[in-house]
């Protein structure tokens, strides 16, 4: 799952997107049917975090960046994530 997340572009050079379901630090369940990977302002490897933001059909960002703990990801591309 993390390998797919880290692939920012398709072989054709287009930005790749995915769907993701995760739990926030506050305990909210969030589902983004179309999202892209984005950076966070701290060391993500040390904190085991990734950044995601929802996009529309034109790949324009909508909403805000979600910091996501990789341990709180429940589904990625409609498949369950098992730790």
BELWORA-V386351 format. One record per backbone hydrogen bond with DSSP energy under -1.0 kcal/mol. CO is the residue of the C=O (numbers start at 0). NH is the residue of the N-H. If there is no record, write none. Layout:
# BELWORA-V386351
CO,NH  CO,NH
This chain:
# BELWORA-V386351
0,4  1,5  5,7  7,15  9,12  13,9  17,34  18,76  19,31  20,73  20,74  21,29  23,26  27,23  29,21  31,19  33,54  34,17  35,52  42,46  43,48  47,69  49,67  50,37  51,65  52,35  53,61  55,58  59,55  65,51  67,49  68,71  71,22  73,80  74,20  78,75
